[in-house]
């Protein structure tokens, strides 16, 4: 899914492009959800990806106050938990090789993520309508070629933004069996054009430049 600059969601507010480590996700209101999905965070580096993505989601919500921030935050926390309930060997043999965007394992992890949301949220007090809105975004977040709502858009960008940080590059490059320099190039040519918000694009450009400098990608090729 490509988002030319002319069609990216704009914002009139200042965008924070500082290192994401300086602004971890705030508050403890989601801690009960985290506790409910600890086993699902121990697969595919979800225990790195999900907290970082939540922090990015909160930055995007800060410049899009019209969005339902609770919906965005809960959904990004849960969106990839489905990886914890699929065959881990298939995650890497199918999910990160060949035509990886269309790999069946990706559809499977989305389905499992929807089931997890339906399992963990109602006992924590989230009503059926809210849970359905979460599931609607999780379903197809990797495989659907369009965004259904503002909140879906913010979740999609947050899901991608973590990769532009040096920690995200280190993790994701290993998934694709690429060196950091090659993966950084791939971020610029493939993932950066997919970002749907001006804020997300601005953050990604700043973080990628910072990561490339830190990792010496200009010479370590």
ABEGO torsion letter per residue (X at the ends): XBBBAAABBBBABBBBABBAAABBBBEAAAAAAAAAAAAAAABGGAAAAAAAAAAAAAAAAAABAABBAAAAAAAAAAAAAAAAABBAAAAAAAAABEBAAABAAAAAAAAAAAAAAAAAAAAAGBBAAAAAAAAAAABGAAABABBABAAAAAAAAAAAAAAABAAAAAAAAAAAGBBAAAAAAAAAAAAAAABABAAAAAAAAAAAAAAAAAAGAAABX
